[in-house]
Amino acid sequence: MNDAPPHPDLFDREVDARGLSCPLPILRAKKALADLQSGQILKIVATDPGSVRDFQAFARQTGNTLLAQDSVGKEFLHYLRRR
């Protein structure tokens, strides 16, 4: 996994997707990104290990930038910059 952003507290919105499995974390992120301005950062917290690959594919398909992914215990953190 990539390193977390230099300042992990620097994001505009957070989505709590703990306990949700595919495709719900992606759907929640997609909805949250729609409410953000271009360039803003979304942090997603998930517990589904499959979310790591899912968010990599999501970023490629949507043109949003996957800034970083990290894991803390059993949680997976994803940082996306809205296109």
C-alpha positions as CSV (number, residue, x, y, z in Angstrom):
1,M,0.0,0.0,0.0
2,N,1.0,3.6,-0.5
3,D,1.9,5.9,2.3
4,A,-0.8,8.1,3.7
5,P,-0.7,11.8,2.7
6,P,1.8,13.9,4.6
7,H,-1.0,15.3,6.7
8,P,-3.6,12.6,7.1
9,D,-6.0,15.1,8.7
10,L,-6.0,17.2,5.6
11,F,-9.2,16.3,3.8
12,D,-12.5,17.9,3.0
13,R,-14.9,15.1,3.7
14,E,-14.8,11.7,5.3
15,V,-17.0,8.7,4.4
16,D,-17.3,5.9,7.0
17,A,-17.8,2.6,5.1
18,R,-16.8,0.4,8.0
19,G,-18.7,-2.9,8.0
20,L,-19.8,-2.5,4.4
21,S,-18.7,-4.8,1.5
22,C,-18.4,-4.2,-2.2
23,P,-20.0,-2.2,-3.9
24,L,-21.3,-0.1,-1.0
25,P,-17.9,1.7,-0.1
26,I,-17.6,2.7,-3.8
27,L,-21.2,3.9,-4.0
28,R,-20.9,6.0,-0.8
29,A,-17.6,7.5,-2.1
30,K,-19.2,8.2,-5.5
31,K,-22.1,10.1,-3.8
32,A,-19.7,12.0,-1.6
33,L,-17.4,13.0,-4.5
34,A,-20.4,14.4,-6.3
35,D,-20.9,16.9,-3.5
36,L,-17.2,18.0,-3.5
37,Q,-15.6,20.7,-5.7
38,S,-12.8,19.8,-8.1
39,G,-9.5,19.4,-6.2
40,Q,-11.1,18.6,-2.9
41,I,-10.0,15.5,-1.0
42,L,-12.3,12.7,0.2
43,K,-11.2,10.2,2.9
44,I,-12.9,6.8,2.9
45,V,-12.5,4.5,5.9
46,A,-13.4,0.9,5.1
47,T,-13.0,-2.6,6.6
48,D,-13.4,-4.6,3.4
49,P,-9.9,-5.8,2.3
50,G,-11.3,-5.8,-1.3
51,S,-11.7,-2.0,-1.1
52,V,-8.0,-1.6,-1.8
53,R,-8.3,-3.0,-5.3
54,D,-11.8,-1.5,-5.7
55,F,-10.7,2.0,-5.1
56,Q,-7.7,1.6,-7.4
57,A,-10.0,0.5,-10.2
58,F,-12.6,3.2,-9.3
59,A,-9.9,6.0,-9.6
60,R,-8.7,4.7,-13.0
61,Q,-12.3,4.5,-14.4
62,T,-13.5,7.8,-13.1
63,G,-10.5,10.0,-13.5
64,N,-10.3,10.9,-9.8
65,T,-6.8,10.8,-8.3
66,L,-6.1,8.1,-5.7
67,L,-3.7,10.0,-3.6
68,A,-2.9,7.3,-1.0
69,Q,-4.1,4.1,0.6
70,D,-3.1,3.0,4.0
71,S,-4.1,0.4,6.6
72,V,-4.5,0.9,10.3
73,G,-5.3,-2.3,12.1
74,K,-8.3,-3.8,10.2
75,E,-9.2,-0.5,8.6
76,F,-8.3,0.6,5.1
77,L,-7.9,4.3,4.4
78,H,-8.4,5.7,0.9
79,Y,-7.7,9.3,-0.1
80,L,-9.2,10.5,-3.4
81,R,-8.9,13.9,-5.0
82,R,-12.0,14.9,-7.0
83,R,-11.3,15.6,-10.7
